[in-house]
Amino acid sequence: MTRKPKEYDDIPGTFVFDADRSRQGYWLNQFCISLSKEENRQAFRDDPEAHMAKFKMTEDQKQAIRDRDWNRLLELGGNIYYTSKLGAFDGIVFQDLAAMMSGMSRDDYRKMMVDGGRSPDGNRYKSEWEKK
């Protein structure tokens, strides 16, 4: 399934989880939430490909899982709260996952959030990044 471009696709550094992304990522999110159960975590440990094959994901989605490409998972329809289950499977706490997705160290990400988060100035549209 291919999404139609949306006006908010121009927001840099994020993928808005809308109805289209929800449909696109249904099986990806079902896979991720399956990792909430120990028997599924064990099945994934034992044979990752066989466990992924239980879900009707696209090859791109499976590759993003193999690569642990966190931002690509969101681009392909993953919901951050579901994809974080894969991070937890790998022993990654949510703060570290968010730091990785932001291209920052854990300490820099934490400091940014404690200081009030990322400024919207220069971060509203991708075209603003092109000017830098």
N, CA, C and O atoms as a GROMACS GRO file, in nm:
protein
  528
    1MET      N    1   0.083  -0.119   0.000
    1MET     CA    2   0.000   0.000   0.000
    1MET      C    3   0.087   0.125   0.000
    1MET      O    4   0.180   0.136   0.080
    2THR      N    5   0.058   0.215  -0.088
    2THR     CA    6   0.131   0.340  -0.096
    2THR      C    7   0.043   0.453  -0.043
    2THR      O    8  -0.074   0.463  -0.078
    3ARG      N    9   0.100   0.534   0.041
    3ARG     CA   10   0.028   0.648   0.097
    3ARG      C   11   0.022   0.762  -0.004
    3ARG      O   12   0.115   0.780  -0.083
    4LYS      N   13  -0.084   0.836   0.000
    4LYS     CA   14  -0.092   0.960  -0.077
    4LYS      C   15  -0.015   1.066   0.000
    4LYS      O   16  -0.025   1.070   0.123
    5PRO      N   17   0.061   1.151  -0.068
    5PRO     CA   18   0.132   1.258   0.003
    5PRO      C   19   0.034   1.347   0.080
    5PRO      O   20  -0.077   1.375   0.035
    6LYS      N   21   0.078   1.390   0.197
    6LYS     CA   22  -0.003   1.476   0.283
    6LYS      C   23   0.070   1.608   0.307
    6LYS      O   24   0.193   1.614   0.297
    7GLU      N   25  -0.004   1.710   0.337
    7GLU     CA   26   0.054   1.841   0.363
    7GLU      C   27   0.156   1.835   0.477
    7GLU      O   28   0.258   1.904   0.473
    8TYR      N   29   0.128   1.753   0.576
    8TYR     CA   30   0.217   1.746   0.692
    8TYR      C   31   0.337   1.654   0.672
    8TYR      O   32   0.416   1.635   0.764
    9ASP      N   33   0.352   1.598   0.553
    9ASP     CA   34   0.474   1.520   0.524
    9ASP      C   35   0.597   1.610   0.523
    9ASP      O   36   0.710   1.561   0.524
   10ASP      N   37   0.576   1.742   0.520
   10ASP     CA   38   0.687   1.837   0.516
   10ASP      C   39   0.742   1.868   0.656
   10ASP      O   40   0.835   1.947   0.668
   11ILE      N   41   0.686   1.808   0.760
   11ILE     CA   42   0.739   1.830   0.895
   11ILE      C   43   0.869   1.750   0.906
   11ILE      O   44   0.868   1.628   0.889
   12PRO      N   45   0.980   1.816   0.936
   12PRO     CA   46   1.107   1.743   0.939
   12PRO      C   47   1.121   1.654   1.063
   12PRO      O   48   1.077   1.689   1.172
   13GLY      N   49   1.183   1.540   1.042
   13GLY     CA   50   1.220   1.454   1.153
   13GLY      C   51   1.108   1.374   1.215
   13GLY      O   52   1.125   1.320   1.324
   14THR      N   53   0.993   1.364   1.148
   14THR     CA   54   0.883   1.287   1.205
   14THR      C   55   0.799   1.226   1.094
   14THR      O   56   0.803   1.269   0.980
   15PHE      N   57   0.724   1.126   1.130
   15PHE     CA   58   0.626   1.064   1.042
   15PHE      C   59   0.495   1.062   1.118
   15PHE      O   60   0.483   0.994   1.220
   16VAL      N   61   0.398   1.137   1.071
   16VAL     CA   62   0.269   1.147   1.139
   16VAL      C   63   0.196   1.014   1.122
   16VAL      O   64   0.179   0.964   1.011
   17PHE      N   65   0.153   0.958   1.234
   17PHE     CA   66   0.079   0.832   1.233
   17PHE      C   67  -0.069   0.864   1.211
   17PHE      O   68  -0.143   0.891   1.306
   18ASP      N   69  -0.109   0.860   1.085
   18ASP     CA   70  -0.247   0.891   1.048
   18ASP      C   71  -0.319   0.763   1.007
   18ASP      O   72  -0.265   0.653   1.021
   19ALA      N   73  -0.441   0.776   0.956
   19ALA     CA   74  -0.520   0.659   0.918
   19ALA      C   75  -0.450   0.578   0.809
   19ALA      O   76  -0.452   0.454   0.812
   20ASP      N   77  -0.388   0.645   0.712
   20ASP     CA   78  -0.318   0.573   0.605
   20ASP      C   79  -0.200   0.495   0.661
   20ASP      O   80  -0.180   0.379   0.625
   21ARG      N   81  -0.121   0.558   0.747
   21ARG     CA   82  -0.007   0.486   0.806
   21ARG      C   83  -0.056   0.373   0.895
   21ARG      O   84   0.008   0.268   0.903
   22SER      N   85  -0.168   0.392   0.960
   22SER     CA   86  -0.223   0.286   1.043
   22SER      C   87  -0.257   0.163   0.958
   22SER      O   88  -0.226   0.050   0.996
   23ARG      N   89  -0.320   0.186   0.843
   23ARG     CA   90  -0.352   0.074   0.753
   23ARG      C   91  -0.225   0.012   0.696
   23ARG      O   92  -0.212  -0.110   0.689
   24GLN      N   93  -0.131   0.098   0.656
   24GLN     CA   94  -0.004   0.050   0.599
   24GLN      C   95   0.072  -0.037   0.698
   24GLN      O   96   0.132  -0.137   0.660
   25GLY      N   97   0.069   0.002   0.824
   25GLY     CA   98   0.150  -0.066   0.925
   25GLY      C   99   0.078  -0.169   1.009
   25GLY      O  100   0.132  -0.216   1.109
   26TYR      N  101  -0.045  -0.204   0.970
   26TYR     CA  102  -0.124  -0.295   1.054
   26TYR      C  103  -0.046  -0.420   1.093
   26TYR      O  104  -0.035  -0.450   1.212
   27TRP      N  105   0.008  -0.493   0.996
   27TRP     CA  106   0.077  -0.619   1.027
   27TRP      C  107   0.210  -0.596   1.096
   27TRP      O  108   0.250  -0.676   1.181
   28LEU      N  109   0.277  -0.488   1.062
   28LEU     CA  110   0.401  -0.452   1.134
   28LEU      C  111   0.371  -0.429   1.281
   28LEU      O  112   0.443  -0.477   1.368
   29ASN      N  113   0.264  -0.355   1.309
   29ASN     CA  114   0.228  -0.328   1.448
   29ASN      C  115   0.180  -0.453   1.520
   29ASN      O  116   0.204  -0.469   1.639
   30GLN      N  117   0.111  -0.542   1.448
   30GLN     CA  118   0.070  -0.668   1.509
   30GLN      C  119   0.192  -0.752   1.546
   30GLN      O  120   0.194  -0.815   1.652
   31PHE      N  121   0.292  -0.752   1.459
   31PHE     CA  122   0.417  -0.822   1.490
   31PHE      C  123   0.479  -0.763   1.618
   31PHE      O  124   0.513  -0.836   1.711
   32CYS      N  125   0.491  -0.631   1.620
   32CYS     CA  126   0.557  -0.567   1.735
   32CYS      C  127   0.483  -0.595   1.866
   32CYS      O  128   0.545  -0.627   1.967
   33ILE      N  129   0.352  -0.582   1.863
   33ILE     CA  130   0.276  -0.604   1.987
   33ILE      C  131   0.281  -0.751   2.028
   33ILE      O  132   0.263  -0.784   2.145
   34SER      N  133   0.305  -0.840   1.931
   34SER     CA  134   0.316  -0.983   1.967
   34SER      C  135   0.431  -1.006   2.064
   34SER      O  136   0.431  -1.102   2.140
   35LEU      N  137   0.530  -0.916   2.060
   35LEU     CA  138   0.647  -0.931   2.146
   35LEU      C  139   0.616  -0.900   2.292
   35LEU      O  140   0.704  -0.909   2.378
   36SER      N  141   0.492  -0.864   2.321
   36SER     CA  142   0.450  -0.844   2.460
   36SER      C  143   0.439  -0.978   2.534
   36SER      O  144   0.444  -0.983   2.657
   37LYS      N  145   0.423  -1.086   2.457
   37LYS     CA  146   0.408  -1.219   2.518
   37LYS      C  147   0.539  -1.296   2.510
   37LYS      O  148   0.605  -1.299   2.407
   38GLU      N  149   0.575  -1.358   2.621
   38GLU     CA  150   0.701  -1.431   2.629
   38GLU      C  151   0.712  -1.539   2.521
   38GLU      O  152   0.819  -1.555   2.462
   39GLU      N  153   0.604  -1.612   2.495
   39GLU     CA  154   0.614  -1.719   2.395
   39GLU      C  155   0.647  -1.663   2.256
   39GLU      O  156   0.714  -1.730   2.176
   40ASN      N  157   0.602  -1.543   2.227
   40ASN     CA  158   0.635  -1.480   2.098
   40ASN      C  159   0.778  -1.426   2.097
   40ASN      O  160   0.846  -1.431   1.995
   41ARG      N  161   0.822  -1.373   2.210
   41ARG     CA  162   0.962  -1.329   2.218
   41ARG      C  163   1.055  -1.448   2.197
   41ARG      O  164   1.156  -1.438   2.127
   42GLN      N  165   1.020  -1.560   2.258
   42GLN     CA  166   1.103  -1.680   2.242
   42GLN      C  167   1.100  -1.728   2.097
   42GLN      O  168   1.203  -1.768   2.043
   43ALA      N  169   0.984  -1.726   2.035
   43ALA     CA  170   0.973  -1.767   1.894
   43ALA      C  171   1.058  -1.676   1.806
   43ALA      O  172   1.122  -1.724   1.712
   44PHE      N  173   1.060  -1.548   1.834
   44PHE     CA  174   1.140  -1.453   1.757
   44PHE      C  175   1.289  -1.477   1.782
   44PHE      O  176   1.370  -1.469   1.689
   45ARG      N  177   1.326  -1.505   1.906
   45ARG     CA  178   1.467  -1.537   1.936
   45ARG      C  179   1.510  -1.663   1.861
   45ARG      O  180   1.619  -1.668   1.803
   46ASP      N  181   1.424  -1.764   1.864
   46ASP     CA  182   1.459  -1.895   1.805
   46ASP      C  183   1.470  -1.889   1.654
   46ASP      O  184   1.560  -1.948   1.595
   47ASP      N  185   1.378  -1.817   1.590
   47ASP     CA  186   1.375  -1.812   1.443
   47ASP      C  187   1.306  -1.682   1.400
   47ASP      O  188   1.186  -1.681   1.374
   48PRO      N  189   1.384  -1.575   1.392
   48PRO     CA  190   1.324  -1.445   1.359
   48PRO      C  191   1.243  -1.446   1.229
   48PRO      O  192   1.134  -1.389   1.221
   49GLU      N  193   1.296  -1.511   1.128
   49GLU     CA  194   1.227  -1.512   0.998
   49GLU      C  195   1.094  -1.586   1.006
   49GLU      O  196   0.994  -1.541   0.949
   50ALA      N  197   1.091  -1.697   1.076
   50ALA     CA  198   0.966  -1.773   1.090
   50ALA      C  199   0.863  -1.694   1.168
   50ALA      O  200   0.745  -1.695   1.135
   51HIS      N  201   0.908  -1.624   1.272
   51HIS     CA  202   0.812  -1.546   1.349
   51HIS      C  203   0.759  -1.429   1.266
   51HIS      O  204   0.640  -1.400   1.269
   52MET      N  205   0.846  -1.361   1.193
   52MET     CA  206   0.800  -1.251   1.109
   52MET      C  207   0.703  -1.299   1.001
   52MET      O  208   0.610  -1.228   0.964
   53ALA      N  209   0.725  -1.421   0.951
   53ALA     CA  210   0.641  -1.476   0.844
   53ALA      C  211   0.496  -1.498   0.888
   53ALA      O  212   0.408  -1.516   0.804
   54LYS      N  213   0.472  -1.497   1.018
   54LYS     CA  214   0.335  -1.515   1.068
   54LYS      C  215   0.250  -1.391   1.042
   54LYS      O  216   0.128  -1.394   1.058
   55PHE      N  217   0.315  -1.281   1.003
   55PHE     CA  218   0.247  -1.153   0.985
   55PHE      C  219   0.265  -1.108   0.840
   55PHE      O  220   0.374  -1.121   0.785
   56LYS      N  221   0.162  -1.055   0.779
   56LYS     CA  222   0.163  -1.020   0.637
   56LYS      C  223   0.233  -0.886   0.613
   56LYS      O  224   0.175  -0.793   0.556
   57MET      N  225   0.358  -0.878   0.656
   57MET     CA  226   0.436  -0.755   0.638
   57MET      C  227   0.499  -0.752   0.500
   57MET      O  228   0.518  -0.855   0.435
   58THR      N  229   0.530  -0.630   0.456
   58THR     CA  230   0.604  -0.615   0.331
   58THR      C  231   0.750  -0.651   0.355
   58THR      O  232   0.796  -0.655   0.469
   59GLU      N  233   0.822  -0.677   0.249
   59GLU     CA  234   0.965  -0.705   0.262
   59GLU      C  235   1.038  -0.584   0.321
   59GLU      O  236   1.131  -0.600   0.400
   60ASP      N  237   0.997  -0.462   0.283
   60ASP     CA  238   1.059  -0.342   0.340
   60ASP      C  239   1.039  -0.337   0.492
   60ASP      O  240   1.131  -0.302   0.565
   61GLN      N  241   0.922  -0.372   0.538
   61GLN     CA  242   0.896  -0.373   0.682
   61GLN      C  243   0.983  -0.478   0.752
   61GLN      O  244   1.042  -0.451   0.857
   62LYS      N  245   0.992  -0.597   0.692
   62LYS     CA  246   1.077  -0.701   0.752
   62LYS      C  247   1.223  -0.657   0.755
   62LYS      O  248   1.293  -0.683   0.852
   63GLN      N  249   1.268  -0.591   0.649
   63GLN     CA  250   1.407  -0.546   0.645
   63GLN      C  251   1.432  -0.439   0.750
   63GLN      O  252   1.538  -0.437   0.814
   64ALA      N  253   1.337  -0.350   0.770
   64ALA     CA  254   1.352  -0.248   0.874
   64ALA      C  255   1.361  -0.312   1.012
   64ALA      O  256   1.434  -0.262   1.098
   65ILE      N  257   1.288  -0.421   1.033
   65ILE     CA  258   1.298  -0.495   1.160
   65ILE      C  259   1.437  -0.557   1.171
   65ILE      O  260   1.503  -0.543   1.274
   66ARG      N  261   1.481  -0.625   1.066
   66ARG     CA  262   1.615  -0.687   1.070
   66ARG      C  263   1.723  -0.583   1.099
   66ARG      O  264   1.815  -0.608   1.176
   67ASP      N  265   1.709  -0.466   1.036
   67ASP     CA  266   1.810  -0.360   1.050
   67ASP      C  267   1.793  -0.278   1.178
   67ASP      O  268   1.880  -0.199   1.214
   68ARG      N  269   1.680  -0.299   1.246
   68ARG     CA  270   1.644  -0.215   1.361
   68ARG      C  271   1.654  -0.068   1.320
   68ARG      O  272   1.711   0.015   1.390
   69ASP      N  273   1.596  -0.040   1.204
   69ASP     CA  274   1.592   0.096   1.150
   69ASP      C  275   1.466   0.163   1.205
   69ASP      O  276   1.360   0.160   1.143
   70TRP      N  277   1.481   0.223   1.321
   70TRP     CA  278   1.368   0.272   1.399
   70TRP      C  279   1.286   0.376   1.323
   70TRP      O  280   1.163   0.369   1.324
   71ASN      N  281   1.351   0.471   1.259
   71ASN     CA  282   1.277   0.573   1.185
   71ASN      C  283   1.209   0.514   1.062
   71ASN      O  284   1.097   0.554   1.028
   72ARG      N  285   1.273   0.420   0.996
   72ARG     CA  286   1.212   0.356   0.880
   72ARG      C  287   1.086   0.277   0.921
   72ARG      O  288   0.988   0.273   0.847
   73LEU      N  289   1.090   0.216   1.039
   73LEU     CA  290   0.972   0.145   1.088
   73LEU      C  291   0.852   0.240   1.098
   73LEU      O  292   0.740   0.204   1.063
   74LEU      N  293   0.877   0.362   1.146
   74LEU     CA  294   0.768   0.460   1.156
   74LEU      C  295   0.722   0.504   1.017
   74LEU      O  296   0.603   0.518   0.992
   75GLU      N  297   0.818   0.524   0.928
   75GLU     CA  298   0.784   0.564   0.792
   75GLU      C  299   0.696   0.459   0.724
   75GLU      O  300   0.610   0.492   0.643
   76LEU      N  301   0.720   0.333   0.757
   76LEU     CA  302   0.646   0.221   0.695
   76LEU      C  303   0.518   0.185   0.770
   76LEU      O  304   0.460   0.079   0.746
   77GLY      N  305   0.474   0.274   0.858
   77GLY     CA  306   0.345   0.253   0.925
   77GLY      C  307   0.352   0.208   1.069
   77GLY      O  308   0.249   0.182   1.131
   78GLY      N  309   0.472   0.197   1.122
   78GLY     CA  310   0.484   0.157   1.262
   78GLY      C  311   0.437   0.267   1.356
   78GLY      O  312   0.462   0.385   1.332
   79ASN      N  313   0.371   0.227   1.461
   79ASN     CA  314   0.331   0.318   1.567
   79ASN      C  315   0.441   0.314   1.672
   79ASN      O  316   0.485   0.206   1.712
   80ILE      N  317   0.486   0.430   1.718
   80ILE     CA  318   0.600   0.436   1.811
   80ILE      C  319   0.577   0.348   1.934
   80ILE      O  320   0.672   0.288   1.984
   81TYR      N  321   0.455   0.341   1.982
   81TYR     CA  322   0.430   0.263   2.103
   81TYR      C  323   0.438   0.113   2.076
   81TYR      O  324   0.473   0.036   2.165
   82TYR      N  325   0.406   0.072   1.955
   82TYR     CA  326   0.420  -0.069   1.919
   82TYR      C  327   0.565  -0.101   1.884
   82TYR      O  328   0.619  -0.202   1.928
   83THR      N  329   0.628  -0.014   1.803
   83THR     CA  330   0.766  -0.043   1.763
   83THR      C  331   0.860  -0.040   1.884
   83THR      O  332   0.966  -0.103   1.882
   84SER      N  333   0.822   0.033   1.988
   84SER     CA  334   0.906   0.034   2.108
   84SER      C  335   0.910  -0.104   2.174
   84SER      O  336   1.001  -0.132   2.252
   85LYS      N  337   0.813  -0.190   2.144
   85LYS     CA  338   0.816  -0.328   2.196
   85LYS      C  339   0.936  -0.403   2.138
   85LYS      O  340   0.997  -0.486   2.205
   86LEU      N  341   0.969  -0.374   2.011
   86LEU     CA  342   1.088  -0.434   1.950
   86LEU      C  343   1.213  -0.380   2.019
   86LEU      O  344   1.308  -0.455   2.045
   87GLY      N  345   1.214  -0.250   2.049
   87GLY     CA  346   1.325  -0.194   2.124
   87GLY      C  347   1.340  -0.259   2.260
   87GLY      O  348   1.451  -0.292   2.301
   88ALA      N  349   1.229  -0.277   2.330
   88ALA     CA  350   1.233  -0.343   2.460
   88ALA      C  351   1.284  -0.486   2.448
   88ALA      O  352   1.358  -0.534   2.534
   89PHE      N  353   1.244  -0.554   2.341
   89PHE     CA  354   1.293  -0.690   2.315
   89PHE      C  355   1.446  -0.689   2.311
   89PHE      O  356   1.510  -0.783   2.359
   90ASP      N  357   1.504  -0.583   2.254
   90ASP     CA  358   1.650  -0.570   2.243
   90ASP      C  359   1.713  -0.509   2.369
   90ASP      O  360   1.834  -0.489   2.374
   91GLY      N  361   1.631  -0.480   2.470
   91GLY     CA  362   1.684  -0.422   2.594
   91GLY      C  363   1.707  -0.272   2.586
   91GLY      O  364   1.785  -0.218   2.665
   92ILE      N  365   1.641  -0.206   2.494
   92ILE     CA  366   1.658  -0.061   2.476
   92ILE      C  367   1.544   0.010   2.548
   92ILE      O  368   1.427  -0.014   2.519
   93VAL      N  369   1.578   0.098   2.642
   93VAL     CA  370   1.475   0.175   2.712
   93VAL      C  371   1.425   0.285   2.618
   93VAL      O  372   1.496   0.327   2.526
   94PHE      N  373   1.303   0.331   2.643
   94PHE     CA  374   1.238   0.425   2.553
   94PHE      C  375   1.320   0.552   2.534
   94PHE      O  376   1.331   0.602   2.421
   95GLN      N  377   1.378   0.605   2.638
   95GLN     CA  378   1.459   0.727   2.627
   95GLN      C  379   1.575   0.707   2.530
   95GLN      O  380   1.606   0.796   2.451
   96ASP      N  381   1.640   0.592   2.537
   96ASP     CA  382   1.751   0.564   2.445
   96ASP      C  383   1.701   0.546   2.302
   96ASP      O  384   1.767   0.588   2.207
   97LEU      N  385   1.586   0.485   2.289
   97LEU     CA  386   1.528   0.467   2.156
   97LEU      C  387   1.497   0.604   2.094
   97LEU      O  388   1.529   0.627   1.978
   98ALA      N  389   1.437   0.692   2.171
   98ALA     CA  390   1.406   0.826   2.122
   98ALA      C  391   1.534   0.902   2.087
   98ALA      O  392   1.539   0.974   1.987
   99ALA      N  393   1.638   0.886   2.167
   99ALA     CA  394   1.766   0.951   2.138
   99ALA      C  395   1.823   0.900   2.005
   99ALA      O  396   1.868   0.979   1.922
  100MET      N  397   1.820   0.768   1.986
  100MET     CA  398   1.870   0.710   1.860
  100MET      C  399   1.791   0.763   1.741
  100MET      O  400   1.849   0.797   1.637
  101MET      N  401   1.660   0.770   1.756
  101MET     CA  402   1.576   0.816   1.646
  101MET      C  403   1.598   0.964   1.617
  101MET      O  404   1.572   1.010   1.506
  102SER      N  405   1.647   1.037   1.715
  102SER     CA  406   1.675   1.179   1.698
  102SER      C  407   1.818   1.206   1.655
  102SER      O  408   1.856   1.320   1.629
  103GLY      N  409   1.898   1.099   1.647
  103GLY     CA  410   2.039   1.116   1.610
  103GLY      C  411   2.121   1.184   1.718
  103GLY      O  412   2.217   1.255   1.689
  104MET      N  413   2.083   1.160   1.843
  104MET     CA  414   2.150   1.224   1.956
  104MET      C  415   2.199   1.119   2.055
  104MET      O  416   2.154   1.004   2.054
  105SER      N  417   2.292   1.161   2.139
  105SER     CA  418   2.332   1.073   2.248
  105SER      C  419   2.223   1.076   2.354
  105SER      O  420   2.138   1.166   2.355
  106ARG      N  421   2.225   0.977   2.441
  106ARG     CA  422   2.126   0.972   2.549
  106ARG      C  423   2.131   1.098   2.634
  106ARG      O  424   2.027   1.156   2.665
  107ASP      N  425   2.253   1.142   2.671
  107ASP     CA  426   2.268   1.260   2.755
  107ASP      C  427   2.220   1.386   2.684
  107ASP      O  428   2.153   1.470   2.746
  108ASP      N  429   2.253   1.402   2.556
  108ASP     CA  430   2.209   1.520   2.482
  108ASP      C  431   2.057   1.521   2.466
  108ASP      O  432   1.993   1.625   2.479
  109TYR      N  433   1.999   1.404   2.439
  109TYR     CA  434   1.854   1.396   2.425
  109TYR      C  435   1.787   1.431   2.558
  109TYR      O  436   1.691   1.508   2.561
  110ARG      N  437   1.837   1.373   2.666
  110ARG     CA  438   1.779   1.401   2.797
  110ARG      C  439   1.787   1.550   2.829
  110ARG      O  440   1.690   1.609   2.876
  111LYS      N  441   1.903   1.612   2.804
  111LYS     CA  442   1.921   1.755   2.830
  111LYS      C  443   1.822   1.837   2.747
  111LYS      O  444   1.760   1.930   2.798
  112MET      N  445   1.808   1.802   2.620
  112MET     CA  446   1.714   1.874   2.534
  112MET      C  447   1.573   1.868   2.592
  112MET      O  448   1.503   1.969   2.596
  113MET      N  449   1.531   1.750   2.636
  113MET     CA  450   1.395   1.734   2.688
  113MET      C  451   1.378   1.806   2.822
  113MET      O  452   1.275   1.869   2.846
  114VAL      N  453   1.478   1.798   2.909
  114VAL     CA  454   1.471   1.868   3.038
  114VAL      C  455   1.466   2.019   3.015
  114VAL      O  456   1.401   2.091   3.090
  115ASP      N  457   1.534   2.066   2.911
  115ASP     CA  458   1.536   2.209   2.879
  115ASP      C  459   1.414   2.255   2.801
  115ASP      O  460   1.408   2.370   2.758
  116GLY      N  461   1.316   2.168   2.781
  116GLY     CA  462   1.192   2.209   2.717
  116GLY      C  463   1.168   2.152   2.579
  116GLY      O  464   1.070   2.188   2.514
  117GLY      N  465   1.255   2.065   2.532
  117GLY     CA  466   1.235   2.003   2.402
  117GLY      C  467   1.300   2.081   2.289
  117GLY      O  468   1.362   2.185   2.310
  118ARG      N  469   1.284   2.029   2.170
  118ARG     CA  470   1.342   2.091   2.051
  118ARG      C  471   1.262   2.216   2.015
  118ARG      O  472   1.139   2.214   2.015
  119SER      N  473   1.332   2.323   1.986
  119SER     CA  474   1.267   2.447   1.946
  119SER      C  475   1.197   2.428   1.812
  119SER      O  476   1.251   2.363   1.723
  120PRO      N  477   1.077   2.483   1.797
  120PRO     CA  478   1.010   2.474   1.667
  120PRO      C  479   1.075   2.564   1.562
  120PRO      O  480   1.055   2.544   1.442
  121ASP      N  481   1.152   2.663   1.606
  121ASP     CA  482   1.217   2.753   1.512
  121ASP      C  483   1.315   2.676   1.425
  121ASP      O  484   1.407   2.611   1.475
  122GLY      N  485   1.294   2.683   1.295
  122GLY     CA  486   1.379   2.612   1.200
  122GLY      C  487   1.344   2.465   1.186
  122GLY      O  488   1.414   2.392   1.116
  123ASN      N  489   1.238   2.420   1.252
  123ASN     CA  490   1.199   2.279   1.249
  123ASN      C  491   1.054   2.257   1.206
  123ASN      O  492   0.997   2.151   1.230
  124ARG      N  493   0.995   2.359   1.142
  124ARG     CA  494   0.854   2.344   1.103
  124ARG      C  495   0.838   2.277   0.967
  124ARG      O  496   0.742   2.204   0.944
  125TYR      N  497   0.933   2.303   0.876
  125TYR     CA  498   0.924   2.251   0.740
  125TYR      C  499   1.060   2.202   0.695
  125TYR      O  500   1.163   2.259   0.732
  126LYS      N  501   1.062   2.096   0.617
  126LYS     CA  502   1.188   2.042   0.566
  126LYS      C  503   1.265   2.148   0.487
  126LYS      O  504   1.388   2.149   0.488
  127SER      N  505   1.193   2.236   0.420
  127SER     CA  506   1.260   2.341   0.342
  127SER      C  507   1.345   2.432   0.430
  127SER      O  508   1.442   2.489   0.382
  128GLU      N  509   1.310   2.445   0.557
  128GLU     CA  510   1.391   2.525   0.649
  128GLU      C  511   1.528   2.459   0.670
  128GLU      O  512   1.628   2.528   0.688
  129TRP      N  513   1.531   2.324   0.668
  129TRP     CA  514   1.656   2.253   0.687
  129TRP      C  515   1.747   2.270   0.566
  129TRP      O  516   1.869   2.273   0.579
  130GLU      N  517   1.686   2.282   0.448
  130GLU     CA  518   1.763   2.298   0.325
  130GLU      C  519   1.840   2.429   0.323
  130GLU      O  520   1.943   2.440   0.257
  131LYS      N  521   1.790   2.528   0.396
  131LYS     CA  522   1.853   2.662   0.399
  131LYS      C  523   1.974   2.666   0.489
  131LYS      O  524   2.054   2.759   0.483
  132LYS      N  525   1.989   2.564   0.575
  132LYS     CA  526   2.099   2.562   0.672
  132LYS      C  527   2.228   2.524   0.606
  132LYS      O  528   2.332   2.518   0.672
   0.00000   0.00000   0.00000
